[in-house]
Structures are given as C-alpha cells and as structure tokens.
Amino acid sequence: MMNRNNQDKVDEFARKYDAVIEPSHRVFRRASYTKVTNVTTSVSLPSDVFDNIDYGDMACVNIHMPEDRFRALVEHDDWLNRTMRSWSRFGQREIVEQHERECRARHENPAVAKAYENYQMLLRMVENNYS
C-alpha cells in the first residue's frame, strides 16, 4: 500500500526521468535475509544448505524511460558511489549506506515501515511543540 507521500515521490521520479511506471505481471523471488545472514560463503557448503530458506515473492513494476534519461540515472548512481568512497574518511559514506539499508528494510518489511511511519509522526509532534 503506497501512501500519498510515496506516490508523490514516484510521480516526481516519473516526471524527472520522463518515465512511465506501471504494474508488471512478473514477480521477483527473494530469499528472506534473516535466514541467509548466518551463511558463510567462503567455506565449502553442503548442497542442502539453502533448502530451509524462506523465500518471498515481490511484485515487480515496468519502468519505461528514454535511454538518455536511463544513462543519466546510471551516471548519477556511479557518481554517488564514487563520491561516497571519497567521503569515507568523514563518515558520510556510512551515513548514506545506512540510509540505503534502512530504506530497503522499510520497503521489504511492512512492520518496519509502519514503525518508521510512527517514529516520524512522533518526531513531527515533538518538533511542533518546539516551534
């Protein structure tokens, strides 16, 4: 379920990149991260090591955009990654990486998303008391 603020962000992305975004009939099967995190791949693994991993199907979207906008988005992502590497001595890279991890967690786990929305609401309430 997408709230109004998220829809506004999707609409802004679509305008910015001249993109058409629509639902897809495809799904993406992803292993649950909680079960996979204890697996070490630097050692020889038994063939049945992944038999007990839970998988979840994620709905996909089709995004159609002009190639020049796509190339600009790829270039921007590359720039951001290079910039983050140069920021590492100041801690900014870790801040950006933490934000990325938190965004993924919120979008992959509805309970985390709801807790984050409640947290943001409480912050806004506190800020209103200070202004």
N, C-alpha and C positions, 0 to 999 in steps of 0.2 A: 504494500500500500504506500503510495507516494503522497507526502504532504505537499501543501501549496508551495512552501519554500523550495523544496526539492524540485518540483515541477518548474518553478521559475528558473532554477539553475539549468535544468535540461533545456528549457526554451532558450535561454541565453547562449548555451553551448551551440544549439542548432542555428541560431542567428549568427553567432560569431564565425562558425565554420561552414555556413551555407549547407547544413546537414539536414537530412530527412531521417527521423528516427521512428521506427515502427516495431511492433512486436514481431517475434520470429516464431516459427514452429519448432525450431531447434531447441535442444536443452544441452547443458554442459554438465557432465558428471564430475563431481569434485570429491576427493577424499576429505573426511572430517579431520581438521587439523589437530584436534585434541588427541586423536588416536595415533597420528603419524609422528608427532613431535618426539617420541622416545626412540624412534628407529634411527640407528646409525648406519649410514651407507658406506662408511669407509672400511667396513669389515665384510667378510663373506656372509651372506644372508641365506637362511633356509628358504626353499622355494615356496613354502606356505606362509611366510611372514606377513603377507598382505591379505590373507584370507579372512581375517576377523576385523577388517577396517570397514567402518561405516561410510557409505557414500551418499551424497545428496545431489539431486538434480536441480540445477539452477536454470531459470528461464533465460533465454537469450533475446537480444534485440538486433534488428538490422539497422545499421547506420550507413547511409549513402551520403557521400560528400564529394565535392570536386577534388581531383587528385592534387591540385595545388594547395588546397586547404589541408588535405591529409599530410602532404610533405611538410607544410609549415608546422603542423602539430607534432610530427615526428622530430623535426629540428628543435622545436621548443622543449620537448621532453629530453632530448640529448643535451641541450644547453643546461637544463635544470640539473641533470645528473652530473655534468662536468662542474657546474657551479657548486653543487653540494660537496663534491670532492675537495674543492679548494677551500670550502668553509670549514672543513672538518676540525681544524685546529681551534676554532672558536666555538664549536658545539652546535652551530646552526644546522649542520648536516644531520645530526642526531635528532634535532627538533623536527626537521622535515620528514625524516624516516619514521619517527614516532607518529607524526600526524598521518602518514600514509598507512601505517599499521592500524591505527585507531579507525580510520575511515573504512578500511577493509573489514575490520571486526564488526563495526556497526552495520555494514551492508550484508554481511554473511550471517549475522546472529540477531534476530528480531529482539531478543531480550536485552542485548547490549544497546541496540538502537533506542529502545524505549527508556532504558536507564539514562542514556545520554540526553535524550529529549527532556526528561525530568530534571536532570542536572542543569541543563541550560536554562530551563524555566526558573529554577531556584536562583540561579545566578542573576537572571534578569530582575527577579523580585528583590533581591538584595541590592542590586545596583539602583533600582528605583527608590529604595529607601535612603540611599546616599545622595541622590540628586535633588 
